[in-house]
Amino acid sequence: MSQKTWGGRFSGDTDARVEAFTESISIDKRLYRHDIIASQAHARMLAEVGLLAPEEADRIAATLDEIGAEIEAGKMEYRIALEDIHTHIERALIARLGDVGRKLHTARSRNDQVITDVKLWVRDAIDDLDGLLADVQKSFIGSAEREEGVMLPGYTHLQRAQPVLAAHYFLAYVEKFQRDRERLADCRKRVNVLPLGTAALAGSSLPIDRESVRAKLGFDSVARNSLDVSSDRDFLIEFVFDLSMIAIHLSGWAEEWVIWSTTEFNFLELPDAFCTGSSIMPHKKNPDVLELTRGKAGRVIGSLQQLLILVKGLPLAYNRDLQEDKWSLFDAFDTVAGCLSVAAPLVAQTKLRREVIAGRLEDGFLDATTLMEFFIAHGVPMRSAHEAVGRLVKKCEEGRTRLADLPTAAFEEACPGSGDRIRSVLGVANAVAAFKSYGSTAPSEVERQLREWKSRIEG
């Protein structure tokens, strides 16, 4: 018999250059475990409907376990002529079982076989990522606990804006990564639909039981339209989009901490174990892990772009173009998983330079907005209050003073009769204490948020 799964139709050998051009074993061999699991479920189902004898299914399942163990041990010899991991496993099975092994592919095409394997792989990848994201969240929660009570300048446009508690700042990233986890969980619903049994594109005339395979493999439901299945890569693109969002969140965090670790900011003490030095400048401590995290985000986003372009003009059903999906899928996952694995310990070991932050905390008029809201609360229209505080800030800039240094009389024009009550919102500590709204940086709110996140993530 031909070494090809499709060789009967052809009279000559495939050109070696074509074999090298069309192979996918170099990338899809990492699907071996999922291919074996799906094949075992398929074999059991074939026995249930009478297309295999029970003992044949048993022999197939046991032999597939042996083949899997050999692959795990690095004993499988990969050959370009066998194209992909699916053919390698099937040929190894046939070599051991002969005609019994040749029966396994009954009522199955490589089209639905491949997409089933990929879905099983993506499902596992989502579960792995969820754990990695939870670890990063725990690190940020730990930082929020450790730095509870510390105040930071909050920024917009990289200009000082309003004060926030450090714990509030750390919990902001917990929120971002929670959205990532929720997106992945939602994506998993569309991943967890069984394609197997739709065959090449039209289904099968044999009496297969797709529901039986669904239950064996732990899928939530069975794909409804056989023509849709082999061309469907929506779930894969959605997954890589979710990976891109994680990468973007990691990149924004990395950029911020690169800036905060500079001498100019000096807000952070990064752990030596997560930094590198210079080959010529002996004093350097470079935030290379953060910079690479920022840089690798581009690779993940590029993978998403490649997949979108790959499918943009494909007709139903399967087209060989889709073989190119795994390069981007695997690279995007590996990149994000790698970034998350170093992010969690880096966050856990990084400390704020409290004295440096406190030494400049009153710079930049962080209490200006709270002063404006004090005026509003005492009857001054918002736009008038905004303009009045702007004039006071201008006066402070000219005199190189802070709002809290102005005499009480300076505030009377904007808010007559406010008196010394105005002092209750001036200065960073007072400004922070003045916050009240749900979800704000008010100390009581941050304490509540921290308590809830600890219970949710660690409980």
N, C-alpha and C positions, 0 to 999 in steps of 0.2 A: 504493500500500500504506500501511497504518497506520504511524505513527511508533512505535507500540508493538510490542513483540515478541509481544504477545498480542492484538492488536487485532481479529482476524477475528471473534471471537465477539460483539463489542460494536457497537451501532448508532450510538452518539453519542460525542462527545468526553468525555474525563475532566474533571471539574470542576477548575478551576485551583487551588482550595483543596486538593483531594485530591492533585494533583500536588506541591504545595509540602509537603504533610504527609508524603507517602510517599517523596519523593526520598532517595537516599543518595549522589548524586554528590559532594556537598559533603565527604563523608568517605572514600568508597571510591575516589576518583580516584587515591589513592596506590598502588593495586593494579595500575595500568596495565601496568607492566613484566611482572608475573607473569601477568596475563591474556594478554598477547601471547605469552609463552613457552609457556604451556599451550595456547593456540590453535594455535600453529605445530606443536606435537607432535601435537595432535589431527588437524590437517589432513594431516600426513605419514602418520599411521596410516590415515586414511580412504582415502588413495591406495593404500596397501599392500593394503587389503582390497577395492579396486575400487569404492569409493563416491565417489571423486574420481579424475579423470585425473591422472597425475603432474604434467603441466604446470599443471593447476589448483592443485594443492597448492603448486607452486613460486610461482605468481603470488600466492596467498594469503599465503604466508610472506614474500615480498619486500614486499608491500604493507603487511603488518602492521609490518614494520621501518620503513617510511616513516611510518606513523601514529605509531609509538613515538617516532621522531625529532621529529615535529611536537609531540607532547605534551611531550617533554623540552625543546623550545625554547619552550614556552609558547604555541603557536599553536592549540591545540585550543580551540574555543568550546564551553563546557559549557552545556547546556540542561536545565532541570528536567524538561521534558517527556520527556526520554530516560532519566530515572530514575537510572541508575547507569553506572559506567565500562564495564561489559561491553556495554551497549547502545550507548553512544557509539562504542566501537571497532568493533562490528559494523556500525553504520550508516555509519561512515566507510569501512569496507571495501566495503559494498554500493554506496555512492556512486561508488566507483572501479571496481569489478569487476562490478556488476550481479548477474546470476544466479549467477555463480561465487561471489561473496561470500555469497549467500543459502544456499549449500550448507554453509558452515562449521559451522553449528549442528546438523548431522545427528548423531543418536544422542547428543545432549548437551542437558541442561537447565541453566537458570541455577542450579538447586540444586547439582548436582555441579560446575558450572563455578566458582561462587563459592567453595565450600569448598576446591576445588583451589587457587585463587588465594590464599586465606587461608593454606593450609598451606605453599605456597611462600614466602609472605611471612614467616610465623612461623619457618620453617626458616632463612631468611636472618637474621632478627632474633636467633635463638639464636646463630648463628655470630658476629654482631657483638657480642653481649653477652659471649660467651666471651672475645673479645679485650679488651674493656673491663675485665672482671673480672681478667684476667691482668695488665693494666697496673696495676691497684690493688694486686694482690698483689706485683708487682715493687717498687712504691713502699714497701710495708710491709717487704719484705725489705731494701731499701736502708736504711730507717730502722733496722732491726735490726742491720745491719752497722755503720752509723755510730755507733750508741749501744751497741755491744757492750761489756760489762763494767760499764755503768751499772746501778745498782740503784734500784728503785722500791718504794714501798709498794703492796701489793696490797690490794684492798678487797672486803669483802662488806657489804651494807647501807650502802654509802658510809662505812663505818667501817674504820679501818686493821686489817688482818688478818694478813698474812704478807708478807715481802719477796719480790720477784721481780726477775729481771733484765729490763731494758728490752727486750732482744732477745726474751725469752720473751713479754712483753706484745705486742709488735708481731706476732710469729708467731701469736698467738692469732687475730688478724684474718685472717691468711693462711689459717688453717684454716677459718674461717667462710666466706670467699669461695670456698674450694675446694669446700665442700659445695654452694654455690650453683651452681658450674660443673658439678658432678656431677649435680645435680638437672636442670639444663638439658639435659645430655647424655642423661639418661634420658628426659626429656620428648621429645626429638628423635626417639627411636625410634617413639613413637606418632604424632608429627606426620608422619613419613616413610612414610605408608601412602597410596597413591594412591586418591582417591575417584572421579576422572574415569571415566566409562563406566557409572556406576550410573544416570545420567539422573535423572528426576524422583524416583523411589522404587523402581521395579520392574525397572530395567535396560532393555535394548533388544532388539528382535527382529531388528535388523540385525547382520551378521557382523563386529562390531568386534573389535579385538585390544587388550585393555587392557594386556596384558603389554608390548606394543610401546611404548605411551605411558609405562608405568612406567619402562622402560629409558631412554627419551629424556629424561625429566624427573628421573632420578636418585632415584626413590623406592625404598625397600627392598622393599616388597611392595605387593600390591593389596588393597583393602578387600574383604572376603568377603561382606558382606550389604548389598545395595542399599538395603533399607528402613532400615537403621541409619544410613547415610552422611549423608543430608541433614539429619538432626536431631542429629547428633553434634557437640557442642562440648566434649567432655571434654578434648581436647588443648589447646583454647584456654583453658579454665578452669585446667587444670594449668599452662600457661605463665604465666598471670597470677598464679597462686599462687606460682610460682617467682620472679616479679618482686616479689611482696609480701615474700617472705623476703629477697631482696636489699635491698629498701627498709628492712626492719626492721633488718637488720645495719648498713646505712648510718646509720640513725637512732640506733641505740644508740651507734655510734662517734661520731657528731656530738654527741650529748648529753654524752658523756664529755669530749670535747674542749672543748665550751662551758664546762663546769665547770672543767676543768683550765686554761683560759685566763683565768679570773677572777683578780682581785688576791688573793682569799682563798687560792686554790691556787697560781697563778702557776707552773705546771709547764711551760707551753708558750709558745713564741714563734711566733705565727701570722704567716705572711707578709702584708705590707701589701697585696699584690696580690689577696688573697683575703678582705679585710676591707673594711668601709666605716666612715664616720664619722657624726657627728651634725650636724644642721642648726643646732643651738643650743648644743651642748656641745662646745667645740673640742678637748677632751682625749680624746674617746671613740675607741676602736678596737673596732668591733663585729664579732663573728664571724658575719656575715649568711649566708655560704655554708653554714656548719654549721647555722645555725638553719633556713634554707630546706630543706636536706637533711632535717632532722628533720621539718619541716612537710609536705613533699611526700610523705613516706611515707604520710600519711593519704589522699592522693589515690589512691595505688596500691592500698591496702587497700580503699578505697571502690569501686574498679573491680572488684576481685574479688567484693565483696559484690553489686554490681549484676549481674554475670554469673551468680552462683549463684541469685539471685532470678529472673533472666530465664528460666532453663531449668527451674526447680523443678517446674512443673506442665505442661510441654508434652507433648502426645501425639506419637507417630510420625506422619508423618515431618517434612517441612518445615512451619514456621509462620512467618508474616511477622515475628513478634516477634524472630526471630533476626537481623533486619537491624540491631537495636540493639547487637549484640555488638561491632562495630568501634569505636564511640566509646570504650568502655572499654579494648579491646585496644590501640589506637594510643596513647591517652593514657598508659596504664600503661607501655608500652614507652618512649615519648618521655621520660617523667618519670624513669624509672630510668636510661636511657642518659645523660640530661643530668646526673644526680647523679654517676654514675660518671666522666663525662668531666672533672668538676672535682675529684673526690675524689683521683684519682691524683696530679696535680701539687701539690695542697694537702698531701697526706701527705709527698710528696718534699721539700717546701720548709719544712716545720715542724720546729723544733728543740726539744729538751728544754732547760729551764733547769737545767742540772746543779748549779750552785752552790746554787740555791734548794732543789732536791730534797734534796741532800746535807745542807744545813743543818738539816733537820728529820727526816732519815731515821731517827734513833734514837728519835723520839717514837712513842708509841702501842703500845709493847710488841710489836713485830713479831717478836721472838724468843721469845715466850711459848710458842708451840706446839712449836717445836724443843726448848725446855727440857723441856716435858712429854714429848716423845718420848725425850729423853735419859734421863729417869727410867724410862720404860717399858723402854728397852733395858738398864737396870741392875736389872731385876727388880721394879719397882714396878707394881702393877696399874693399868690405864689410868685407871679412874675415880678411884682414889686420887691418881694423878699429876695428873689434871686439877684435882681439888680443891686439891691442894697448891700448884700454880702459881697458881691463882686467889687463894689467900690471900697468896702472895708479891706478886702484882700489886696487891692491895688495900693491902698494906703500903707498896709503892712509891708508890701514889697518895697515901696519907696523908703520906708523907715527901717527896713531890715528887722522887722519884729514879727511876732506871731499874733494871731487873733486874741489869744488869752492875755497878751501883754497890753492890749488897748484898754484905756480907761472906760469905766461903765458908761460914761457920758457919750462915748463914741457910738454906742448902740442905740441911743435914745431917739435919734432922728428916724431910724427905721422902725423901731418898736417902742413908742413912748410908754413909760411906766414900767418897763421890764425890770429895771433896777439890777440888783445883784443876782437876781434869779438867772440872769443870762450866764452866769459862771457855771451853772449846772450842766451845760452842754459844751463848754470850751475845754480844749485839751483832749487828747486821744482817749484816755481812760473814761472820761465823762461821755465822750461821743459814743463809745462802744456800749456803755451802760444805758444810753438813751434808746437804743434800738428796742422795738417791741414786736414787730410783725412776724407772723409765722414763717419759718424758713430763713430768718435773718441771722445775723451774727450776734444777736442778743445772747448774753451768757446763759440764760435759762434755756433758750432755744437750742443752743449748741450742746448743752449738757443733755437735753432730751434727745437730740439727734444722735449723739454719741452713744447714749444708752440703748437706743433702739437699734443702731447698727451693730453694736456688740452682740445684742441678743439675736439679731437676724443672721449674722455671718458666723459667729462663733458658737451660738447656741444650737 
